[in-house]
Amino acid sequence: MNAKATSSRSAAAAPKRPARPRAGQSHEIRIIGGLWKRTKLKVADKPGLRPTPDRVRETVFNWLGQDMTGLRCLDAFAGTGALGFEAASRGAKDVLIIEQDGALIEQLKKTHAQLEANAVHVQRGDGVAAIRQAAPGSLDVIFIDSPFDAPLFEPALGACARALAPEGWVYLESPTAYTDETLSAVGLSVHRHLKAGAVHAHLLKHTAA
């Protein structure tokens, strides 16, 4: 019997290693910068929950200028709260975090207590309604990262121009790319855009700006 045949038989007889499970969604998020830099926060085990990836979040806050001291922010579809807590970590003076899901609200409240995040207000409610109810020009940054399979992007964007300060920004995370043409009806335009996997990240501003 030649060496090749022996090797093949040995390989066939060797017990197979169990398949390595695919890495699932992380159950922690990491704050990228600011007061709570590198702090790890627990994420509720919720099907379909999709935290903004660290690399994308880092890019977004580079776009926003790193230091958010004094800014007023709304995280309209908070989920994990990664965007809202990151903004507070970087100095935002007022961050309203909105989420509808009860289990996620409980986790957000735990994170709020863990960080002693006095500038952050966690509220159960409708993200679109929260944008509509904001006083005109009262928000410097609005984060829109709604569930990709929910028809919330258009109504949320439609409410932003009124609530947004003249030099304010909208961060939009979506499964498709938005353009100036598609945003013209809501008075917004694209300032920055990147694609990371299935995610399109946009920084939007008032068209007039």
C-alpha positions in Angstrom: 0.0 0.0 0.0 1.5 3.3 -1.0 1.9 6.3 1.3 -0.9 8.2 -0.4 -3.4 5.5 0.1 -2.4 5.1 3.8 -2.8 8.9 4.3 -6.2 8.9 2.6 -7.4 6.0 4.8 -6.1 7.6 8.0 -7.9 10.9 7.1 -11.1 9.0 6.4 -10.9 7.2 9.7 -10.0 10.3 11.8 -12.9 11.7 13.7 -14.3 14.9 12.2 -14.0 18.0 14.2 -17.3 19.6 15.1 -18.1 22.4 12.8 -17.3 25.8 14.3 -20.5 27.7 14.8 -20.8 30.9 12.9 -20.3 34.0 14.9 -23.6 35.3 16.0 -24.5 38.9 16.7 -22.4 40.3 19.4 -24.2 40.7 22.7 -22.0 43.7 23.7 -21.4 47.0 22.1 -18.3 49.2 22.7 -18.4 52.9 23.1 -15.8 54.3 20.7 -14.8 57.6 22.2 -15.3 60.3 24.8 -16.0 60.0 28.5 -17.0 56.3 28.4 -14.5 55.2 25.7 -14.0 51.4 25.5 -16.9 50.8 27.9 -18.7 47.6 27.0 -22.5 47.6 27.2 -24.8 44.6 27.3 -27.2 44.2 24.4 -30.5 42.5 24.8 -30.9 39.1 23.1 -33.5 40.2 20.6 -34.0 38.7 17.1 -33.4 41.2 14.4 -31.6 43.6 16.6 -28.8 45.2 14.5 -26.4 47.5 16.4 -24.5 49.9 14.2 -21.1 48.3 13.7 -18.2 49.9 15.5 -16.4 50.8 12.3 -19.5 52.6 10.9 -20.1 54.3 14.2 -16.5 55.5 14.4 -16.8 57.0 10.9 -20.1 58.7 11.6 -18.7 60.4 14.7 -15.7 61.4 12.7 -18.1 63.0 10.2 -19.8 64.8 13.1 -16.5 66.2 14.4 -15.8 63.9 17.3 -16.6 66.5 20.0 -20.4 66.9 20.4 -20.2 69.3 23.4 -23.5 71.1 23.8 -25.4 69.4 21.0 -29.0 68.3 21.3 -29.7 64.8 19.9 -32.5 62.4 19.2 -31.9 58.7 18.7 -35.3 58.0 17.2 -35.1 54.2 16.9 -32.6 53.4 19.6 -32.5 49.6 19.7 -29.2 49.2 21.6 -28.8 52.9 22.2 -25.3 52.7 20.7 -25.7 56.0 18.8 -27.4 58.0 21.6 -25.0 56.8 24.3 -22.0 57.5 22.0 -23.2 61.0 21.5 -23.6 61.6 25.2 -20.1 60.1 25.8 -18.7 62.8 23.4 -20.3 65.7 25.3 -23.9 66.1 23.9 -25.8 68.1 26.4 -29.2 66.5 25.8 -29.9 63.1 24.2 -33.4 61.7 23.9 -33.5 57.9 23.3 -36.7 56.6 21.9 -37.6 52.9 21.6 -40.9 51.0 21.3 -39.9 47.5 22.4 -40.4 46.9 26.1 -37.4 44.5 26.6 -35.1 46.9 24.8 -36.3 49.8 27.0 -35.4 47.8 30.1 -31.9 47.2 28.8 -31.5 50.8 27.8 -32.5 51.9 31.3 -29.9 49.5 32.7 -27.3 51.1 30.5 -28.4 54.5 31.5 -28.0 53.6 35.2 -24.6 51.9 34.6 -23.2 55.0 32.9 -24.9 57.5 35.2 -25.8 59.2 31.9 -27.5 62.4 33.2 -27.7 64.0 29.8 -29.6 61.0 28.4 -33.4 60.5 28.7 -34.8 57.0 27.8 -38.4 57.0 26.7 -40.7 54.3 25.3 -42.5 55.6 22.2 -42.7 56.0 18.5 -39.6 57.4 16.8 -41.5 59.1 14.0 -43.8 60.8 16.5 -40.9 61.9 18.6 -39.3 63.7 15.6 -42.7 65.3 14.7 -43.2 66.5 18.3 -39.8 68.1 18.6 -39.9 71.9 18.6 -38.9 73.5 15.3 -35.2 73.8 14.9 -34.6 72.2 18.3 -32.3 69.3 17.3 -28.7 69.4 16.2 -28.4 65.7 15.4 -31.2 63.2 14.6 -30.2 59.5 14.4 -32.5 57.4 12.1 -31.7 53.7 12.2 -35.1 52.0 12.1 -35.7 48.3 11.4 -34.8 47.7 7.8 -38.0 45.8 7.1 -40.3 48.5 8.5 -41.8 51.3 6.4 -40.4 54.1 8.7 -37.7 55.7 6.7 -39.8 58.1 4.6 -42.1 59.3 7.4 -39.1 59.8 9.7 -37.2 61.7 7.0 -40.2 63.8 6.2 -40.4 65.0 9.8 -36.7 65.9 10.1 -36.4 69.2 8.2 -38.8 71.0 10.6 -37.1 69.6 13.8 -33.6 70.1 12.6 -31.5 73.2 13.5 -30.3 75.2 10.5 -26.8 73.7 10.7 -28.0 70.4 12.1 -27.4 66.9 10.8 -29.4 63.7 10.2 -27.6 60.4 10.4 -29.5 57.8 8.3 -28.7 54.1 8.3 -30.6 52.1 5.7 -30.5 49.1 3.4 -30.4 51.2 0.3 -28.6 54.4 -0.8 -30.4 57.7 -0.7 -29.5 60.5 -3.1 -30.2 64.3 -3.3 -32.9 63.5 -5.9 -34.7 61.1 -3.6 -34.4 63.4 -0.6 -35.4 66.7 -2.4 -39.0 66.3 -1.4 -38.2 66.3 2.3 -35.8 69.3 2.2 -32.6 67.3 2.8 -29.5 66.4 0.9 -26.5 64.0 1.2 -23.3 65.4 2.8 -21.5 62.1 3.3 -22.2 58.4 2.4 -20.6 55.1 2.8 -21.5 51.4 2.3 -20.4 48.8 4.7 -21.8 45.3 3.9 -25.5 45.6 3.7 -25.6 49.0 5.5 -25.7 52.4 3.8 -24.7 55.2 6.2 -25.6 58.7 5.3 -25.0 62.1 6.8 -27.7 64.5 5.7 -28.2 68.2 6.0 -30.8 70.9 5.1 -30.9 71.3 1.3 -30.6 75.1 1.8 -27.4 74.6 3.8 
